[in-house]
């Protein structure tokens, strides 16, 4: 396979068979659904196979599909420098979300996994130092989850949190929109 040819997913499907799902191609990116138990083996295979060489992990992000089940998803974006291919790996996770760490495959996964932990609460088993990267250690909750209050939780650093007074700016989720000088629809 040379650069410029599309990714031949048959090589991957032959290796993993029914354990994974080929989701096809969207916007030039091939996607696969991989169960959490196979994520490390899958990543190691696509990185180390000489015809694939997905040697660059560009991102790991979280998705909250609330109220669907499984609720969470870890999404891995890989790039093959040699072949100029991009691939997306979707890993559906139950609640609480847990998936093995891929820091043993790509060292840069350390930071990406910490971000997904901090924002979504996805626990990466085997991570060498899983701790918050944006929020402070005492912060309660995970701000990118769909059930997280828009104004955050009320605490000593955020007295106007979920239980605080009405906002002075529009809060579209609660429909608490200031009406300066305008009569309300109820009057």
C-alpha positions in Angstrom: 0.0 0.0 0.0 1.4 3.4 -0.9 0.3 6.8 0.2 -2.7 8.0 -1.8 -4.5 4.7 -1.7 -7.5 4.4 0.5 -7.2 2.3 3.7 -8.0 -1.3 3.1 -10.1 -2.2 6.1 -10.1 -5.9 5.1 -6.7 -6.3 6.8 -8.1 -5.1 10.0 -11.3 -7.0 9.8 -9.4 -10.2 8.9 -7.4 -9.8 12.2 -10.3 -8.9 14.5 -13.3 -10.5 12.7 -16.6 -10.1 14.5 -14.9 -8.5 17.6 -15.1 -5.1 16.0 -17.4 -3.3 13.6 -16.4 -1.5 10.4 -18.4 1.8 10.5 -17.4 2.9 7.0 -15.9 6.2 5.8 -17.2 9.7 6.5 -15.4 12.8 5.3 -12.3 10.8 4.4 -12.0 9.2 7.8 -12.5 5.4 8.2 -14.2 4.5 11.5 -14.4 1.3 13.6 -16.3 0.4 16.7 -14.1 -1.5 19.1 -15.2 -2.9 22.5 -13.3 -1.8 25.6 -11.7 -5.2 26.1 -10.1 -5.1 22.7 -9.0 -1.4 22.5 -5.3 -1.9 23.5 -4.8 -4.9 21.2 -6.5 -3.0 18.3 -4.4 0.1 18.8 -1.2 -1.9 19.0 -2.1 -3.8 15.8 -2.9 -0.7 13.7 0.2 1.1 15.0 2.7 -1.7 14.6 1.5 -3.4 11.4 3.9 -2.5 8.6 1.1 -1.9 6.0 -0.9 0.4 8.4 1.5 2.4 10.6 -1.0 4.5 12.6 1.9 5.9 14.6 0.3 9.2 15.6 -2.5 9.5 18.2 -3.9 12.9 17.6 -6.7 12.9 20.1 -8.9 11.0 22.5 -12.2 12.6 23.4 -15.3 11.7 25.3 -18.9 11.7 24.2 -22.0 11.6 26.5 -25.0 10.1 24.7 -27.4 10.6 27.7 -30.1 9.3 27.9 -29.0 6.5 25.6 -27.3 3.3 26.8 -24.5 2.7 26.7 -24.2 6.3 27.7 -20.5 7.1 27.1 -18.0 6.8 24.3 -14.3 7.2 24.1 -13.3 8.3 20.6 -9.7 7.9 19.4 -8.3 9.8 16.3 -5.3 8.2 14.7 -3.1 9.2 11.8 -0.6 7.2 9.7 2.2 9.6 8.8 3.6 7.1 6.2 0.2 6.5 4.4 -1.6 9.8 5.2 -4.6 8.0 6.5 -6.9 9.0 9.3 -8.9 6.6 11.4 -11.5 7.0 14.1 -12.1 4.4 16.8 -15.3 4.5 18.8 -15.4 2.7 22.0 -18.9 2.6 23.7 -18.8 2.5 27.5 -21.3 1.8 30.2 -21.9 4.0 33.3 -19.6 4.5 35.1 -17.3 4.6 32.0 -14.1 2.5 32.1 -11.7 1.5 29.4 -8.1 0.3 29.5 -5.4 2.9 29.0 -3.5 3.0 25.7 -0.5 4.9 27.3 1.6 1.7 26.7 0.9 2.1 22.9 1.3 5.9 22.6 2.9 8.0 25.4 0.9 11.0 24.4 -2.3 9.2 25.4 -1.3 10.2 28.9 -2.6 13.8 28.4 -5.5 12.9 26.2 -6.8 10.4 28.7 -6.4 12.8 31.6 -8.5 15.3 29.6 -11.3 12.8 29.0 -11.2 11.8 32.6 -11.4 15.4 33.8 -14.3 16.4 31.5 -16.3 13.2 31.2 -15.2 11.0 34.1 -14.0 8.2 31.8 -11.7 6.1 33.9 -8.7 4.7 32.0 -7.6 1.6 33.8 -3.8 1.3 34.0 -3.1 5.0 33.4 0.1 5.9 35.2 -1.2 9.2 36.7 -4.9 9.7 36.1 -5.7 13.1 37.7 -7.5 16.2 36.7 -5.8 18.4 34.0 -8.2 21.4 33.8 -10.3 21.4 37.0 -8.8 21.5 40.5 -8.5 18.2 42.4 -11.4 19.0 44.7 -13.8 19.8 41.9 -17.0 17.8 42.0 -18.5 16.4 38.8 -17.5 16.3 35.2 -18.4 19.5 33.3 -18.9 18.0 29.8 -21.5 15.5 30.9 -25.0 16.3 29.7 -26.4 16.2 33.2 -23.9 18.8 34.6 -25.7 22.0 35.5 -25.0 24.9 33.0 -24.0 27.2 35.9 -22.1 24.4 37.7 -22.7 23.1 41.2 -23.0 25.5 44.1 -19.9 25.5 46.3 -17.6 28.0 48.1 -16.0 28.9 44.8 -19.2 29.2 42.9 -22.0 30.7 45.1 -24.2 31.2 42.1 -24.2 27.5 41.0 -27.2 25.3 40.4 -28.9 26.5 43.6 -27.9 30.2 43.2 -30.0 33.3 42.3 -31.3 33.7 38.7 -28.7 34.8 36.2 -28.6 38.3 34.8 -27.9 36.9 31.3 -30.2 34.6 29.4 -30.0 31.0 30.5 -31.7 29.1 27.7 -31.8 25.8 29.5 -34.0 27.2 32.3 -35.8 29.7 30.0 -34.9 32.4 32.6 -34.5 35.2 30.1 -34.5 38.8 31.5 -37.2 40.9 29.9 -36.0 44.5 30.6 -39.0 46.7 30.1 -41.0 44.1 28.3 -44.2 42.5 29.7 -44.0 38.8 30.4 -46.3 36.4 28.3 -48.3 35.6 31.5 -49.5 39.2 32.0 
